[in-house]
Amino acid sequence: MPPLARRWGASLLIACVTCFILFTSHRNLELAKLKFSSSSSSSTAVNIDHGARPAPTPVSIRDRLQRPPQYPVTKMRQLPTGTPSKLPTVQTIFGPESDNDRKVRLERQFAVKNAFRRCWNSYRTKAWMSDELEPVNGGRKDTFGGWGATLVDSLDTLWIMGLKDEFYEAVAAAANISFESTSLPEINVFETNIRYLGGFLAAYDLSGDKRLLEKAKEVGEVLYLAFDTPNRMPQTRWNFHDAARGERQVAPDAVLLAEIGSFSLEFIRLSMLTGDSKWFDAVQNIMEALQKQQQKTHLPGMWPVVVDARRQDFGRHNQYTLGAMADSLYEYLPKTHALVGGLLPMYADMYKASMDTAIRYNLFRPMVPDQKDVLMTGMVLVGSENGKRVTQLRPEGQHLACFTGGMLALGGKLVQNDTHVHKGEKLMDGCVWAYKSMPLGIMPEVFHVLPCDLIDHCPWDEEKWKLAVVDAAGWGLSDDKEGDLHNANKIINHKRLPKSFVSIPDTRYILRPEAIESVFLLYRITGRRDLPDSAWAMFQAIDSNTRTELANSALLDVTVKEGKPPMSHSMESFWLGETLKYFYLMFSEPELISLDEYVFNTEAHPFKRLVPS
């Protein structure tokens, strides 16, 4: 083991354990426990199941909401005023569409809409008002407060797809949800913010239905209680029952960067719509603290995966990534700049500084057989050797990290940086390549590849790849190269590794949206004519392999080459709220949810941008 690796050993182990504990519940990535029942498959009749769900007695936070805060804000920041700037145009100008191109596009759009309706009808008849439908047996489960996550997450998708009858039925049901009580002891504040608050805000921005703004305010008031701590930093994994009892709260000393840094879009939009600056103040308290320490971390420009909210120490740890556990903080920087029409320059400044660092340290070119010039983003570990900072890249591919292509392209347009757009395009190409490389045509959750030695010249070296496979498997390399290559072939066959893939530690596909998100954004930004076909191939692969009798299910293993891939019996709300929405918009007219009028939150909920009148 190299000296640097030994020095990192103990601290890295501690950091990894901390990250693992947090990561296992982040974005609900844990494998769902398989449960089977005698529930019948869906029928054509629409019969809503209003049966009672066995659950613990809900706890109400209403009394706490009516009391003054334990740690009141001493000086409230006010929403910025003034005329918003005319930011650079994001979307490209699309030329005339031929009759055949329009026919093909509409056929694809119709197929996506049918997939959505099929899932929605199954949710409506078998899991109405629950957080999720169990797509294999037709059961239901509550994973996000028991407040109807799939219902709220799908509101704007219903509107965008023109399903107005279903939309107004869902709004009427959502109006009766009480966010003041839940039977679940712990609430993920981040997930509640992006799914529920984001869902209501976007649906209101699209429809103007005031019931939705009232529900957004209700969710906002509940979430605001999680910020009632001595330093006004939130409890991101919030003990709802303790809060209901009036117990004093403190911010956690170990919190995921994404979970504390991804409130700006929703909170600022809520303040803009209500005229109440308290949510703006809450998020600025976080973002100003992050900005102050941005150049003081171990990797200046970026922040580590785990931060200390209690002591407001945002630079102590040594793992830096654009991927899981940090992702949406970086995503929200250029998007908040767009939301407020440039009235808060700090967000553009923070975005540019963070991407300068990420492009230098996190982005890498993987070695691929056809020498395709694509990029991926990995994890960077920071240590020291002889008193000097040393960085080490972990060349990891994540499906979740596929959002980075769209983020850089969008951010590059907004701050007029063509390098960002170019890098974003290559990152998106890397995700499309990963989809095409797998036997099912679906990218796995996590995999490792071999980074190129030179960014501009990267010939394929099969022997080098195979030796890396042996090393990654922990078999160790010997002096017998032929023996090592023989072992490599056994590992490749046993683990079903496509060429370029050194290992695939997480073979799942959980109906994620990030790849099609970036394909959609790059298509709207560049107009590349090959992207609709790439998106359609992705949709066909996903729908055909994840389809159940009722809906679509997450998969346990996308490396299988024969037979139906095993399913994990889960359909998170983002399948309807994000993935199918992006596929639908991919095959829609570019004026539908224009990127120059709207900005998407990390759950694909579009908010109206502040633009000059």
Salt bridges, closest charged atoms under 4 A:
ASP49 OD2 - ARG140 NH2 3.60
GLU97 OE2 - ARG105 NE 2.74
ASP101 OD2 - ARG529 NH2 3.35
GLU107 OE2 - LYS103 NZ 2.75
GLU132 OE1 - LYS141 NZ 3.94
GLU134 OE2 - LYS35 NZ 3.46
GLU134 OE1 - HIS569 NE2 3.64
ASP142 OD2 - ARG53 NH1 2.67
ASP153 OD1 - HIS605 NE2 2.65
ASP156 OD1 - LYS581 NZ 2.81
ASP156 OD2 - HIS605 ND1 2.65
GLU166 OE2 - ARG117 NH2 3.68
GLU169 OE2 - ARG124 NH2 2.60
GLU180 OE1 - ARG62 NE 2.52
GLU191 OE2 - ARG27 NE 3.33
GLU191 OE1 - ARG195 NE 2.86
ASP205 OD1 - ARG269 NH2 2.80
ASP209 OD2 - ARG211 NH2 2.73
GLU214 OE2 - LYS217 NZ 3.68
GLU218 OE1 - LYS215 NZ 2.63
GLU221 OE1 - LYS278 NZ 2.65
ASP228 OD2 - ARG64 NH2 3.25
ASP228 OD1 - ARG232 NH1 3.40
ASP242 OD1 - ARG245 NH2 2.27
GLU247 OE2 - ARG245 NE 3.25
GLU259 OE2 - HIS26 ND1 3.29
GLU259 OE2 - ARG237 NH2 2.58
ASP281 OD1 - ARG77 NH1 2.94
GLU288 OE1 - ARG77 NE 3.12
ASP308 OD2 - ARG311 NH1 2.71
ASP308 OD2 - ARG316 NH2 2.92
ASP313 OD2 - ARG316 NE 3.35
GLU331 OE2 - LYS335 NZ 2.75
ASP373 OD1 - ARG365 NE 3.68
ASP373 OD2 - LYS426 NZ 2.53
GLU385 OE1 - ARG7 NH1 3.84
GLU396 OE2 - HIS448 NE2 3.54
GLU425 OE2 - ARG528 NH1 2.88
ASP429 OD1 - ARG528 NH2 2.96
GLU445 OE2 - ARG512 NE 2.94
ASP453 OD2 - LYS464 NZ 2.93
GLU462 OE2 - LYS466 NZ 3.88
GLU462 OE1 - LYS499 NZ 3.09
GLU463 OE2 - LYS481 NZ 2.94
ASP506 OD2 - ARG508 NH2 2.78
GLU514 OE1 - HIS399 ND1 3.21
GLU514 OE2 - ARG512 NH1 3.06
ASP530 OD2 - ARG528 NH2 2.86
ASP533 OD1 - ARG108 NH2 2.99
ASP543 OD2 - ARG547 NH2 2.94
ASP557 OD2 - ARG496 NH2 2.75
GLU572 OE1 - ARG195 NH2 2.75
GLU578 OE2 - ARG27 NH2 3.48
GLU589 OE2 - ARG105 NH2 3.44
GLU603 OE1 - ARG27 NH2 3.09
GLU603 OE2 - ARG195 NE 4.00
